[in-house]
Amino acid sequence: MIQFVFNSIKRDNSLEIAKCVKELYSSEVPVIVCVGSDLIIGDSLGPLVGSRLLKRLNGKAYVYGTLDYPITAKEVKTIYEKIKLLHPRSKTIVVDAAVGNKEDVGQVKISNTGIKPGLAVNKDLPLISNVSIIGVVCGKSEGYNKLYSGIRLSLVEAMANDIVNGLSLVFDSI
């Protein structure tokens, strides 16, 4: 597994994120799946990124999961199967929030593997995607209830900005 880690709290990582995505992702048509719910600040990273990318890339990539049409754990399996049917030759990038070690809060992690969405809330979902971009929004030791309260919107915003700017650098030139 190849993994890159950036800390969105300390500085803008857009250029580094773009370089990593270019290294890990090659596909004829970009397909980006943004998982999460806007009902919970800690889980809103995916839909926030999806909404911003949809506007910014203006049709240069297929973006699924936005603030208006979120893809939550309930829909992940069905939506991902439909995406594979609609884009059979395309690799996918998944964007999601994650719970990690307390010292990792604020990190954006990019990997050449998919993810299992919903692990923080004990969901047993299949591995999805080819490349993953996750933002660590809280620590495991803080408990899963922290997902529902106490996460700073500014943290989610900083990670979303880095991810959107990085992905835009990669796909805006298409």
Phi, psi and omega in degrees: 000136175257132180220138176241143183229133179227148179255110182286345180286325188275325183192171178284128182244019186304313182296318180293321178298316179300316180299317181293317180296318178300323180289323186265341190235125171218124180203149180300313180237119179294131177234120183239125181248118183251114188256141175146185182225137177280358178283345182230120183307315182295339182255005187272000182304309182301304180297326178296314177297315181301314180297316181292320179294320180303315179289316187289318183276343171046053175088003181276354177209155172273122181241124178241133180097101181226178177297323179282328182227072183288154173251106180264177181304327180296325185262349189307308185298311181296313181297317182295322176297320178294320180297319178296326177288319181287329184228065188296333182261359183263140169281159178240152171247132176249139176240130182205157172276156181215158171259135182218202175289148184304322181286350180266356182302131182098352180277144171252125182244129179243131185221156178272024175234162176281189178226167172250096181300151174084006180299326182296335179247029174060034175274145178249083183251159181288159174294129179235153171082172179252327179229138180239144173233113180240147175246124181278111186263339176200165182270149178302322183294343180277353177084154183291337178296338178298333177300331185268346178201155172088000177267132182286130175299327180298327177293312179297319178300314181299315179294317180299317179300313179300314183293313181296313180297319179295312179295324178296320177299324181285313191258350182293336183274001182288000000 
